[in-house]
């Protein structure tokens, strides 16, 4: 058993190198690693990229791509590919872009912005040098002053995680970056890795120094080969600045659920990406049972600016909550892209940065599929964690998708339901069965026009929210619930 544990983490990369899950590959990798064939097969089949290795064309069926006509394209339909600004999108067997629109827009160069995607990437590592000079306690104190909240969706104060890992007794600690960006409507981390990779590398190095970790794991979405190459080049260019850390790249294998922190850890360990029960939390028992600091790409990219120009300055950049924020914008806008604005900017401000609305706007998702739908009467609401929570939505990963008045909200809710059904890991019954019931109920309603097919959906949603292990099951019904609440006219009897 010890041998299996020591090598199990190799089975997923070995399957990818071999060309995916086939009987011959499973048998060969089982012999090579000593992991039973059933375990190799079971783990590999969990991941879309490994279970369908021969797909020549993968066509994104995320909401933004569906709005742009993706369902008319030939190829295997897959969950969101993280290229919503370039919709519709197709990737090839090599996972490189095969068909896509022009590259999305960004905020022009503005040195006052912490991440400044339009600026020149800085390989001086001055912030890391300052961290080493100040010491770990001072770094955490500055992070606390900044008020930086996790930019991956939960909005949890970053300094609490850092402090928790730094104070663990176990001398072996790990730092992990979650770069498995898969929320429909979200592509901000992609742009950080492509345009400002040194911000990520420096943020990771500062984190590892602060919590006294030697090993840094970068879990990068498998469909992001260009982004991985960009970060690899940055680490090579950083050279001696980061040479005291061991850098490990892990390819995501096509499972949205691995964006959940404990599912991601399971995946690194070579298992099916199923969320763990908490507690214990990763800060106590994370990767291989050791204290682990995990942050999102954008969260870490904010750290260099906080150290160089002060936490107080960063804090004051926000409207009602601290800092600037990368907002992703797609759907019916003129210039989809990633725009850095004060946290708490309104929809109109975000869309103004994206060139304005295309058509007559009717609805929007403020934070990707997980945030549901809001009507345009919420266009002046601050898009931050607190205000959206009070509105019954969530900021999530700030994946703003705008829908014009040609969109049927029942159909839009169905596409989100398809996504959550496809991406449920199946571990807990409320989520496994609930996502199926949501999708089937919406499908039957749209086919028959009879609203009675939706009568049980509120009960299903309650069961999912109360009984699911992780956030996917807890929020999967929100697109339907919010659409029915705000757009009841789209759920009346049809035909």
N, C-alpha and C positions, 0 to 999 in steps of 0.2 A: 504493500500500500504506500509506503514511503516513496518507492521509486515512481509510482504512478503520479503522486503529488508533485514530485520534483520535475517531471517532464510533461505533465498534462498541458501546461500553457503553450506547448509547441504544436498541439494538434491542429489548431485553426490555421496558423500560418502555413503549416505543412500541407493542409488540404488546399489552401489557396494556390500554393506553388504547384501542386500536383494537378490543378485544374478542376477542383471541386469534389463534391461527394459522389463517388461511384463505388461499386463493390470492390474493384481492384485497388483503388486508392485507399479505401478504408482498411482493407486487409493489409496492405503494405505499411501504412502508417501505424497500425496496431502492432505489427511485428517490430517496427523501428522504435517505438516508444514504450512498448509494454502495456499500453492502455487497452483494455478490452475493446473488441470491435464494436460492441453495442454502445459503448460510451463515445467512441469516435463518431459512429453513425448518428447517434442521438444529438450530440453537440453540433455537428456539422449541418444537419438538416434544419436546425433552428434558424440558420442565417440565409437570407435570400441570395446573396452573392455566391454562396457555396452550394446551395441546393439547386440553383439554376445557372450553372456556369457557362452553358452553351448559348445563352441568349445573345443574338447578334445586335439587337436593337432594344434598348430599354426606354420606353416612352413614359415620361412623368405624367401621373394623373393627379397631382396635387391641384388644389382649387385654382390657383393662378394659371396653371397650364391648361386646365379644362376650360377656363374662361377664354383662353387664347386659341382654342381649337385643337388641343392635343388628342382628343378622342378620334379625330379623323386621320391621325397618323398611324402608319403600320408599325407593329412591333409589340413586344411584351409590355403590358401596362404595369407600372410599378409605383410605389409610393413616392412622395415628394423627393426630388433630387437636389434640392437646395440651390436651384438656379431660377427662382421665381421671377427675378427681374428680367430674365432672358426668355421668358415663356413664348411658345412651347419648346420643350427641351427633349432631346434624345441623346443618350450616350451609347457608345459601342461596347463590344465585348471586352475591350481593353479599359473600359470605364472612362475613357476620354470623351469630351463633348463631340457629338456627331452632327447634331443640328441644334441651333440656338439663335436667339436674336442678338442684337448688339449688346455689348457689355453695359451694365447698368451705370447710373450716375452716382456721384459721391459729392459731399460737401467740398467746395474748392479749398485750396491750401489756406489755412488760417492757424498760425502758430499759437494762438491763444487756446486752441482746443486740445484737450488731453491726448486724444488718439489721432486726430488730424489725418484722416485717410488720404487727403490730397497732398500731404507734405512729404518731405524726403525722409526715408527711413534712416535712423541714427544708430550706427554701430559703435558708438564711443563707450557705451555701458557706464555712463557717469552715475546713473541712479544706483546701479549695483555697487559701484565703488563707494557711494555715499552710505548705502545700507551697511556695508562692511565697516565703515568708519563709525556709524552711529551705534551699531549693535542691535541684536534681535529685539530687545525690549522697546527700544526707541522706534524701531520700524513698526511694531504692532501698535504702539501708541499713536503714531502718525496715521496709521490706517484707521484707527478708531476715531481720531479727530475728523478724518475725511468723511466718515459716515458711509463709505462705499458698501453698497449692497450687491450681493451676487447677481451678475447679469445673465445667468443661465435660465432664470425664470422664477426661482423661489424668492428672490429678494432678501435672502438671509444675510445679516451683517458679516462682512468678510473677516473682520478682526477676531470675531468669536471663534471661527474655525481655526484661524492661524494660531491663536492663543491656546486653544485646546490641544492641538497637536504639539506645540512647543512645550507644553507642561506635562506631557505623558512621560512615564518612567522608562518605558521601553526605549533603548538607544537606537533601535532600527525603525526608521520612519520613511515614508514615501511621499512624493508629490506627484499628483496626476492631473493632467489637463484634459477636460472633456471637450474635445473638438469633433464630436460625433453629431454635428448639427443636422437635425432631421425634421424639425417642426415645420409643417407647411406654412409658407409665407416668410420663412426666416433664412437669411443668408449673410448676416453681419460678420460672423466669425470667419466665414470664407474670405471676406474682403480684408479683414485684419491679417490673416495668414498670407494673403497674396500681396498686399500693399505695404504692410508694416510688420513683417515677421519678427524683426528685432524687438519690437515692443513685447511680443509674446515670450520670446526667449529670455529677455531680460526680466520680465515679470516672474517667470518660472524660476530663474536663478535666484532672484531676491527671496521668493517663497522658500526655496530649498535651503538657502542660507539661514533664513529666519527660524525655520522649524528644525534645523540641523539634520536635513535629509541629504543623502548622497545620490540616490537614484531618482530620476525624473522620468515619468512615463507620459508619452504623448499619444493619446488615443484619437486618431484622426479618421474621419469618415472615409470608408473605402472608396466611395464615389468622388473623392477629392484628391486625385493623384497629383494634380498641379499644385495644390495647396501644400501637400506634404513635401513636395520637392522644394518649394519656396522656403519652408521652415528648415529643412535639412541644409539648404545653402546658408541660411542665416546662422545656424549653429556652427557651421564650418568657418564662416567669416568672423564669428565671435572669438574663435580660437582660445587664447590663453585666458580671456575674461571668464570663460565658463568651463575651463578644463578640469576643475576639481569636482565636477558632477558627472555622473554616468547617465547618458541620454538614451532612452529606449523608445522606439516607435512601434506602435501597435495599430494595425489596420482594422477599422471597423469592417464587419462583413455583411452589412445590410440588415440592421435591426434597429428600428426607431427606439425601442424600449431601452436600448443600451445608453440612451441619453440620461436615464435614471441612474444616479450615482452608484448604487449597489449592484445594479444589473451590469453596469460597465465594468466593475471590479470582477464580477463573475466571468465576464467575457475575457478579460485579460488573463484570468486563471485557466482559460481553456474550456469553460463550461457554457451551457445555455445561458443566455442573458436574462435571467429571471431575478427580479428584485428580491432582496433579503428583507426579513423582518427587522425592524428597528425598534428599540435599541438591541444590541450596541450599534452606535453610529460609526461611520468610517473613521472619524477622528480618534476613536478608541480602538476599534478592530476593523481595519479596512482591508487593503490588499494583503493577501496571505496572512490575515489576522493581525497585521501590524498597524500602528497609528498612521493614518493617511490623510493628507490634505488634498482635497480635490476642488478645483475651481474651473469655471468656464473661461474660454479664450478672452472674451471682452473684459471680464473681471480682472484678469492678470494684466491685460494691456493698459489698464488704468493705473497700475501701481507705479511705473516709472515716473509719471507726471506728479503723482502724489508725493513721492519722495523728493523730487527735484524742486517743485514749486510750492509744496506744503499742502497738508490735508485741509486746512481752513479754506484755502483758495478753491480747491476742488469742491468742497462742500457748498460753497457759495455760488457755484455755477448752476445749480439746480433751482427750480422754481419753488417747490414745496418739499422736495426730497433731494438728497445730495447728488451733485455731479452732473456731467453731461451724459448723453445716452445715444447709442447707435440705433436709429429707427430704420427698419427695413420697410420699404413701400413697394407694393406691386398691385396688380389688378388694373382697374380703370383709372390710371393716372398717366400723365404725359411722359414722365421720365422716371420709370421705376429705378430704384437704387437704394443705397445706404446713406443716410444723412445724420450727422452728429448735431444734436440740438440739446438745449437744457432739458434735463429730466423733468417732465411735467408739461412739455409742449403740447399744444392741442392738435387735433386732427388737421384742421385747416393750416396750421403752421407747418406740419410735416408734409402735407400735400403741396403747399406752396413751394417748399424746397424741391419737391419732385416735379415742378413745372405746372402744377395745377391739375384739376380733375379732367377726365376724359368722359364726355357724356354727362348725364344728370345723375349725381351720386344719390344712392338710396340707403346703403348700409355699409358697414365696415367691421372687420375683425381687428381689434387693437393689438392682439398678442398671439397671432397664429391660430391654428385650428382649436387649440385648447381654450381660447378666450370667448368662443361663441360669436354672436353677431349683435351689433348695436345699430340703432337707426341714426340718421343724420341729426336728430335733435340732441345727440350727445357730442356734436362736433366741437363744442367749446370746453369739453371736459378735459382736465389735465391728464395726460397719458402717463401716469406713474402708478406705482404699486398700490398706494392707499386709495386714491380716488376711484380707480377701476374696480378694486375689491368692493368698495361701497356700492358701486353701480351694478354689482352682480357679475362682473367680468374679471379679467386679470390682465396685467401687462405681459406676463410670461416672458417670451424672448423678443417682444416688441416687433413682431412680424405683422405689420399693418397691411391688410388686403382690402381694397376699396371695390365695392360692387355698385354698378350703375342700375338704372331703373329697368333694364331689360332682363335682369336676373331674377329667376324664380327662387325664393328663399327656401322653399321646401326641397328643391333640387340641390341647392347649395348645401343644405344640411345633410342631404343624402351622400354627397361626395365626402363630406367630413366623416360621416358615419362609416363609409367604406374604408377610409384611411384607418380609423381606430380599430375596426374589426380586423383588418389585415395586419395591424401592428401589435395587437394584444398578444402577450407572450403565452396566454392560456393557463397561467399558473393558478389563478383563483377563479372559482366558478362565477362570481358576480360579474367580473369583467369578461371572461371567456364567453359566457352565454348572453350577457347583457348587450355587448357590442353587436352580436348577431341579431338579437331581437330588435335593436334600434334600426339597423340597416334593413332588415326584412319588413318591419312595420312601415318605414318610409317608402320602401319599394312598392309595397302593396297599396299604400295610399295613392302614390303617384300613378299606379297602373289602373286602379279601380275608381279613384276619385272619391272614395268613401272615407271620411274622417274617423270612422269607428275603428279603423286599423291603428289609430294613434291613441286610443283610449287608455291603454295600459302603459304607455311610455313613461308617465310620471312615476309610476310604481317601480318600473324597471330602473329608472334613473336613481331613485332613492336607494334601492338595493345595491346598485353599483357604487354610489358614493359612500355608503355605510360599510360595505363589506369588502371593498377592493384593497389589496395590499399596497398599491402605489398610486401615484397621481393619475396615471393613464385612465384607469377604470373610474376614478373619482370624478373626472371632468369630461369623459367621453360623450355624455349626454348633453353637455352644455350647448353645443351648436343647435341641436333640435329644440331644447327648452327655450333658449334665448330667441330663436327665430319665431317660435310659436307665441312667445310673450309680446314681442315687439312688432311682428308682422302677421297677425292673426288672419288677415285677408288671404294670405298665401296657403292657408291650411283649411279653407272652407271646402264644402262639397264641390266636386268638379264633374264636368261632363253632363 
